[in-house]
Amino acid sequence: MSQNRKTHSPAFKAKVALAALKGDQTVAELASQFQVHPSRIHAWKKVLVEGAQELFQDGHGQQKPNEALIAQLYQQIGQLTVERDFLQRGHAA
């Protein structure tokens, strides 16, 4: 029997983790309110706390470009350029 796993958006995870970090409610209360398992809340809170330092490392909170995404986009541009050039040569002949 397969389980249907619910995927949560990053915004939702951040909202729940911030609520847990705030400490106004217990994790059990948050789990009931947001319909997620308490272990998920603990994990998201840990990610938030550990990742917060990175926000302030370079440029006073400015985002660093995602280098993997940039590399992937350059690769895609190169592939499309080669395909375009190949197709243009086909029409010229």
URLIN-V40807 format. One record per helix or strand of 2 or more residues. SS is the DSSP state (2 for helix, 1 for strand). FROM is the first residue (numbers start at 0). TO is the last residue. If there is no record, write none. Layout:
SS|FROM|TO ; SS|FROM|TO
//
This chain:
2|9|21 ; 2|26|33 ; 2|37|54 ; 2|58|60 ; 2|66|91
//
